[in-house]
Amino acid sequence: MLTVLPGQHQVAGLGGQDLLQRDPPRIDHFWPHLVQLCQGGLHHVSGPVRDCEHEQSGAGQQPALLGHQRRERCIARPVRHRYLRYLWYSEPTPRWDATENSPLESRYDNHCVAKFQRYVAIGDSSTEGLEDPDPRGGYRGWADRLAEHIAAAQEEPLKYANLAIRGLRLNEIRITQFEAALDFHPDLMTIFGGVNDVIGRRCDFGALASDFATMFGEARRRNVTVLTFTMPDPTAINPLGRHLRPRMFALNDIIREEAERFDVIVMDFQKYPVTEDPRLWFEDRLHGNSLGHERVAAALAWRLGIEGADESWAHPLEVEKLTRRPREQFVGDLDWAVHYLAPWLGRGIRGVPYGRNITAKRPIPTVVERVVPGVRVDD
């Protein structure tokens, strides 16, 4: 348990609110304890979080049953928040050059996987496809493009559903989409979310870890292949979003750890410099543009080991990006603040949900049109 020193009181919440506050504040007394907490981790004090026990079965560990059985078997105890260290410092991220390392010799031992029959995507605006316009109306996005990659690489028809809704936080994705996705009995599921939590006023990293663990664990218990990914450094895309960098890295850390725990496939975009190229991002500096979604889909297909997919998506764009002068950068930042930041803040103040009146674009699994080079087959 976390020791409360004289003159201190606990404040509920996470982020900075989970630390101890002094009355009156004395930073000279508080700083040594802050450093100690950052280095050694921090216990969650704002509420109970359950951490599920594991069972040994066969060659590996299997998560205990979720739902009612999980509540009976789980042990309530404080959770050590390793992720909070990112709120004050971050270690350099190792990078690699795709032109120098082959996929079999570096990050991932990719191989051709079993053919997929049902693919269900759940998530927020990224999975929904903003800002990748579909010529037929609406949005296309990396999930649609990934389904097309899979369908083109196999003879068997692929059924695909996309339940994503823009603006949802991770717990809302779990509550409104996850069970519905499992009802379709998918053999492949992409689960991505948490960015809306990170950019919000408060971010409960413990809840994020719990939600990822619940979804990853239950899907893997049903032998579903689960694919997710991390986010790149936001400061390379939006210089004004520097305060989001430690939060985004904390989210990435949670995704990696929970994915490793449940044998979930991760495409670690944070480690690829090309993902930080502003030309892959829409002018709102939050969503990928059409080229960005195209590269994400190609990366995920490569990570799955889909036949014909390679690592060319990680190569830098052919034309070098232009360096903005300070005046041009200032004008661009001001334009972004007026057209995107201010309306977003306004919706938050008025309490208007970003995804209000939006429904899933592909709520029922339907067969994906199979397109191969030189051949077009309408299933």
C-alpha positions as CSV (number, residue, x, y, z in Angstrom):
1,M,0.0,0.0,0.0
2,L,1.0,3.6,-0.6
3,T,2.2,5.3,2.6
4,V,0.6,8.7,3.4
5,L,3.1,11.0,4.9
6,P,2.1,13.7,7.5
7,G,0.5,16.7,6.0
8,Q,-0.6,14.7,2.9
9,H,-3.9,13.4,1.7
10,Q,-5.0,11.1,-1.2
11,V,-6.7,12.4,-4.3
12,A,-8.8,10.1,-6.4
13,G,-8.2,9.7,-10.1
14,L,-5.2,8.9,-12.2
15,G,-2.5,10.8,-14.0
16,G,-1.3,13.5,-11.7
17,Q,-4.4,13.1,-9.6
18,D,-3.3,9.7,-8.3
19,L,-0.3,11.2,-6.5
20,L,-0.3,12.6,-3.1
21,Q,-0.9,16.3,-2.6
22,R,0.4,18.3,0.3
23,D,-1.5,20.9,2.2
24,P,0.1,23.4,2.0
25,P,2.2,22.2,-1.1
26,R,5.9,21.9,-0.4
27,I,7.7,20.7,-3.5
28,D,11.0,20.5,-1.7
29,H,9.5,17.9,0.6
30,F,7.5,16.1,-2.0
31,W,10.1,15.8,-4.8
32,P,12.2,12.9,-3.2
33,H,9.0,10.9,-2.8
34,L,7.9,11.7,-6.3
35,V,11.2,10.4,-7.7
36,Q,11.0,7.3,-5.7
37,L,7.4,6.6,-6.9
38,C,8.4,7.1,-10.5
39,Q,11.3,4.7,-10.3
40,G,9.6,2.0,-8.3
41,G,6.0,2.2,-9.6
42,L,2.8,3.5,-8.0
43,H,-0.1,1.7,-6.3
44,H,-3.5,2.5,-7.5
45,V,-5.4,4.2,-4.7
46,S,-8.5,5.6,-6.4
47,G,-10.5,2.4,-6.5
48,P,-10.4,-1.4,-6.7
49,V,-8.9,-3.0,-9.8
50,R,-9.1,-6.7,-10.2
51,D,-6.2,-8.7,-11.7
52,C,-7.1,-12.1,-12.9
53,E,-5.2,-15.2,-11.8
54,H,-4.0,-17.5,-14.4
55,E,-4.2,-21.3,-14.7
56,Q,-1.5,-23.6,-16.0
57,S,-2.9,-25.8,-18.7
58,G,-0.8,-27.7,-21.1
59,A,2.2,-25.9,-22.6
60,G,1.0,-22.4,-21.7
61,Q,-1.1,-20.3,-19.5
62,Q,-4.8,-19.8,-20.1
63,P,-6.7,-16.8,-18.6
64,A,-9.3,-17.7,-16.1
65,L,-12.9,-17.4,-17.2
66,L,-14.3,-13.9,-17.4
67,G,-17.6,-12.6,-16.3
68,H,-19.2,-14.2,-13.2
69,Q,-16.5,-16.9,-12.8
70,R,-13.8,-14.3,-13.2
71,R,-15.3,-12.2,-10.4
72,E,-15.4,-15.2,-8.1
73,R,-11.8,-16.3,-8.8
74,C,-10.1,-13.0,-9.1
75,I,-8.1,-11.5,-6.2
76,A,-8.7,-7.8,-5.4
77,R,-5.4,-6.1,-4.8
78,P,-3.7,-2.8,-5.6
79,V,-2.3,-2.7,-9.2
80,R,1.3,-1.4,-9.6
81,H,1.1,1.2,-12.3
82,R,4.3,0.9,-14.2
83,Y,2.9,3.1,-16.9
84,L,2.9,6.2,-14.7
85,R,6.6,6.5,-15.1
86,Y,5.9,7.8,-18.6
87,L,4.2,10.9,-17.2
88,W,7.5,12.3,-16.1
89,Y,10.1,10.8,-18.4
90,S,10.5,8.5,-21.4
91,E,13.4,6.4,-22.6
92,P,14.5,6.7,-26.2
93,T,12.6,4.4,-28.6
94,P,14.9,2.0,-30.6
95,R,14.4,2.5,-34.3
96,W,15.2,0.4,-37.3
97,D,15.6,0.9,-41.0
98,A,13.4,-1.4,-43.0
99,T,15.8,-1.2,-45.9
100,E,18.6,-2.8,-43.8
101,N,16.7,-5.5,-41.8
102,S,14.6,-8.2,-43.3
103,P,11.4,-9.2,-41.4
104,L,12.7,-12.7,-40.7
105,E,16.0,-11.4,-39.2
106,S,14.7,-8.5,-37.1
107,R,11.4,-7.8,-35.4
108,Y,8.9,-10.5,-36.3
109,D,9.1,-14.1,-37.5
110,N,6.3,-13.6,-40.0
111,H,4.8,-16.6,-41.8
112,C,1.8,-17.4,-43.8
113,V,-1.1,-17.9,-41.4
114,A,-4.2,-20.0,-41.7
115,K,-6.9,-18.6,-44.0
116,F,-9.5,-16.4,-42.3
117,Q,-13.2,-16.8,-42.8
118,R,-14.7,-14.0,-40.5
119,Y,-12.9,-10.8,-39.7
120,V,-14.5,-8.3,-37.2
121,A,-13.0,-4.9,-36.5
122,I,-13.9,-2.9,-33.4
123,G,-12.6,0.5,-32.3
124,D,-13.0,4.2,-32.7
125,S,-12.7,6.7,-35.6
126,S,-9.4,5.1,-36.7
127,T,-11.0,1.8,-37.3
128,E,-14.1,3.4,-38.7
129,G,-11.8,5.0,-41.4
130,L,-11.7,8.7,-40.8
131,E,-10.3,10.6,-42.8
132,D,-10.1,8.1,-45.8
133,P,-13.0,9.0,-48.0
134,D,-14.7,6.2,-49.9
135,P,-15.7,7.2,-53.5
136,R,-19.0,5.3,-52.9
137,G,-19.7,7.5,-49.8
138,G,-18.6,7.4,-46.2
139,Y,-15.2,6.3,-45.2
140,R,-13.0,3.4,-46.2
141,G,-10.0,3.2,-43.8
142,W,-7.3,0.7,-42.9
143,A,-9.8,-2.0,-41.6
144,D,-11.6,-2.1,-45.0
145,R,-8.2,-2.2,-46.8
146,L,-6.9,-5.0,-44.6
147,A,-10.0,-7.0,-45.4
148,E,-9.3,-6.5,-49.0
149,H,-5.7,-7.6,-48.6
150,I,-6.8,-10.8,-46.9
151,A,-9.5,-11.6,-49.4
152,A,-7.1,-11.1,-52.3
153,A,-4.6,-13.5,-50.8
154,Q,-6.9,-16.5,-50.4
155,E,-9.4,-18.5,-52.4
156,E,-11.9,-18.9,-49.6
157,P,-14.4,-16.0,-49.2
158,L,-13.9,-13.6,-46.3
159,K,-16.8,-12.2,-44.4
160,Y,-16.0,-8.8,-42.7
161,A,-17.9,-6.6,-40.2
162,N,-16.8,-3.2,-38.9
163,L,-18.5,-2.1,-35.7
164,A,-16.3,0.9,-34.9
165,I,-17.8,4.3,-33.9
166,R,-15.9,7.5,-33.8
167,G,-15.3,9.3,-30.5
168,L,-15.6,6.2,-28.2
169,R,-13.4,5.6,-25.3
170,L,-11.9,2.1,-24.7
171,N,-14.5,1.1,-22.1
172,E,-17.3,2.2,-24.4
173,I,-15.8,0.0,-27.2
174,R,-15.7,-2.9,-24.8
175,I,-19.3,-2.4,-23.6
176,T,-20.9,-1.6,-27.0
177,Q,-18.9,-3.6,-29.5
178,F,-16.9,-6.4,-28.0
179,E,-19.7,-8.8,-27.1
180,A,-21.5,-8.1,-30.4
181,A,-18.2,-8.9,-32.3
182,L,-17.9,-12.2,-30.5
183,D,-21.4,-13.2,-31.4
184,F,-20.3,-13.3,-35.0
185,H,-17.8,-16.0,-34.1
186,P,-14.8,-14.4,-35.9
187,D,-11.4,-16.1,-36.4
188,L,-9.7,-12.7,-36.8
189,M,-10.4,-9.5,-34.7
190,T,-8.7,-6.2,-34.7
191,I,-9.0,-4.3,-31.4
192,F,-7.8,-0.8,-31.2
193,G,-8.7,2.1,-28.9
194,G,-7.6,4.3,-26.1
195,V,-6.5,7.4,-28.0
196,N,-9.7,9.2,-27.1
197,D,-8.9,8.4,-23.4
198,V,-5.4,9.8,-23.9
199,I,-6.5,13.1,-25.4
200,G,-9.2,13.6,-22.8
201,R,-8.9,15.6,-19.7
202,R,-8.4,12.6,-17.5
203,C,-7.0,9.2,-18.4
204,D,-7.4,6.2,-16.2
205,F,-4.4,4.0,-17.2
206,G,-5.5,1.2,-14.8
207,A,-8.9,1.0,-16.5
208,L,-7.3,1.0,-19.9
209,A,-5.1,-2.0,-18.9
210,S,-8.1,-3.8,-17.4
211,D,-10.3,-3.2,-20.6
212,F,-7.5,-4.5,-22.9
213,A,-6.9,-7.5,-20.7
214,T,-10.7,-8.3,-20.7
215,M,-11.0,-8.1,-24.5
216,F,-7.7,-9.8,-25.3
217,G,-8.2,-12.5,-22.8
218,E,-11.8,-13.5,-23.7
219,A,-11.0,-13.3,-27.5
220,R,-8.0,-15.5,-27.1
221,R,-9.8,-17.9,-24.9
222,R,-12.1,-18.5,-27.9
223,N,-9.1,-19.0,-30.2
224,V,-9.6,-15.8,-32.1
225,T,-6.5,-14.3,-33.7
226,V,-6.3,-10.8,-32.3
227,L,-4.4,-8.0,-33.9
228,T,-3.7,-4.5,-32.5
229,F,-1.1,-1.8,-32.9
230,T,0.7,1.1,-31.1
231,M,0.7,4.8,-32.0
232,P,3.7,6.9,-33.1
233,D,5.1,9.9,-31.3
234,P,2.4,12.6,-31.5
235,T,4.9,15.5,-31.3
236,A,6.2,14.6,-34.8
237,I,2.7,15.1,-36.2
238,N,1.5,17.9,-34.0
239,P,4.2,20.1,-32.3
240,L,1.5,21.5,-30.1
241,G,0.7,18.1,-28.7
242,R,3.8,17.7,-26.7
243,H,1.9,17.1,-23.5
244,L,0.3,14.0,-25.1
245,R,3.7,12.3,-25.7
246,P,4.1,10.7,-22.3
247,R,0.4,9.6,-22.2
248,M,0.6,8.1,-25.7
249,F,3.8,6.2,-24.8
250,A,2.0,4.9,-21.6
251,L,-0.9,3.7,-23.8
252,N,1.6,1.9,-26.1
253,D,3.3,0.3,-23.1
254,I,-0.1,-1.0,-21.9
255,I,-0.9,-2.4,-25.3
256,R,2.5,-4.2,-25.5
257,E,2.3,-5.7,-22.0
258,E,-1.3,-6.9,-22.3
259,A,-0.7,-8.3,-25.8
260,E,2.3,-10.2,-24.6
261,R,0.3,-11.6,-21.7
262,F,-2.5,-13.0,-23.9
263,D,-0.5,-13.8,-27.1
264,V,-2.0,-11.0,-29.1
265,I,-0.2,-9.9,-32.4
266,V,1.1,-6.3,-32.2
267,M,2.2,-4.0,-35.0
268,D,4.5,-1.7,-33.1
269,F,4.2,1.5,-35.2
270,Q,6.0,3.6,-32.5
271,K,9.2,2.0,-33.6
272,Y,8.9,2.9,-37.3
273,P,10.0,6.5,-38.3
274,V,7.8,6.6,-41.4
275,T,4.6,6.7,-39.3
276,E,5.7,10.1,-38.0
277,D,5.7,11.7,-41.5
278,P,3.0,14.4,-41.4
279,R,2.1,13.6,-45.0
280,L,0.5,10.4,-43.8
281,W,-1.9,12.3,-41.6
282,F,-5.0,14.4,-42.2
283,E,-4.9,18.1,-41.5
284,D,-6.6,17.6,-38.1
285,R,-3.4,15.9,-37.0
286,L,-5.3,13.1,-35.3
287,H,-6.5,10.8,-38.1
288,G,-4.6,9.3,-41.0
289,N,-5.3,10.4,-44.5
290,S,-5.9,8.0,-47.4
291,L,-2.2,7.3,-47.8
292,G,-1.8,6.8,-44.1
293,H,-4.7,4.3,-44.0
294,E,-3.2,2.5,-47.0
295,R,0.2,2.1,-45.2
296,V,-1.4,1.0,-42.0
297,A,-3.4,-1.7,-43.8
298,A,-0.3,-2.9,-45.7
299,A,1.6,-3.0,-42.4
300,L,-1.0,-5.1,-40.6
301,A,-1.2,-7.5,-43.6
302,W,2.5,-7.9,-43.4
303,R,2.4,-8.4,-39.6
304,L,-0.2,-11.1,-40.0
305,G,2.0,-12.8,-42.6
306,I,-0.6,-12.5,-45.4
307,E,0.7,-13.9,-48.6
308,G,2.1,-11.2,-50.9
309,A,2.5,-8.6,-48.2
310,D,6.0,-7.2,-47.6
311,E,7.7,-4.5,-45.6
312,S,7.7,-1.9,-48.3
313,W,5.1,0.1,-46.4
314,A,7.9,1.1,-44.0
315,H,10.0,2.8,-46.6
316,P,10.2,6.6,-46.5
317,L,8.1,8.5,-48.9
318,E,10.0,9.1,-52.2
319,V,9.7,12.9,-52.2
320,E,11.4,14.5,-49.2
321,K,9.2,16.5,-47.0
322,L,9.7,20.3,-46.9
323,T,10.9,21.9,-43.8
324,R,8.6,24.7,-42.6
325,R,9.9,28.1,-41.7
326,P,8.9,29.3,-38.2
327,R,6.3,31.7,-39.7
328,E,4.8,29.0,-41.8
329,Q,4.7,26.6,-38.8
330,F,3.0,29.3,-36.7
331,V,0.3,30.0,-39.3
332,G,-0.3,26.3,-39.7
333,D,-0.6,25.8,-36.0
334,L,-3.0,28.7,-35.7
335,D,-5.1,27.4,-38.6
336,W,-5.3,24.0,-36.9
337,A,-6.3,25.5,-33.6
338,V,-9.1,27.5,-35.1
339,H,-10.5,24.8,-37.4
340,Y,-10.0,21.7,-35.3
341,L,-8.9,22.3,-31.7
342,A,-11.5,25.0,-30.9
343,P,-14.5,23.0,-32.2
344,W,-13.3,19.9,-30.4
345,L,-13.0,21.8,-27.1
346,G,-16.4,23.4,-27.8
347,R,-18.1,20.0,-28.1
348,G,-16.4,18.9,-24.9
349,I,-17.6,21.9,-23.0
350,R,-21.2,21.4,-24.3
351,G,-21.0,17.7,-23.6
352,V,-21.8,16.8,-27.2
353,P,-20.5,13.2,-28.0
354,Y,-18.4,13.2,-31.1
355,G,-20.1,10.0,-32.4
356,R,-23.7,11.0,-31.6
357,N,-26.2,9.6,-34.1
358,I,-23.4,7.6,-35.8
359,T,-24.0,3.9,-36.5
360,A,-21.6,1.2,-37.5
361,K,-20.9,1.3,-41.2
362,R,-20.7,-2.5,-41.6
363,P,-22.7,-4.0,-38.7
364,I,-23.2,-7.5,-40.2
365,P,-20.4,-9.7,-41.7
366,T,-20.7,-9.6,-45.5
367,V,-18.4,-11.1,-48.1
368,V,-15.6,-8.9,-49.2
369,E,-15.1,-8.4,-52.9
370,R,-12.0,-10.3,-54.0
371,V,-9.6,-8.3,-56.2
372,V,-6.4,-9.8,-57.5
373,P,-4.0,-8.4,-60.1
374,G,-5.6,-8.7,-63.5
375,V,-8.7,-10.5,-62.1
376,R,-11.8,-9.1,-60.5
377,V,-14.3,-11.5,-58.9
378,D,-17.5,-10.3,-57.4
379,D,-18.5,-12.7,-54.6
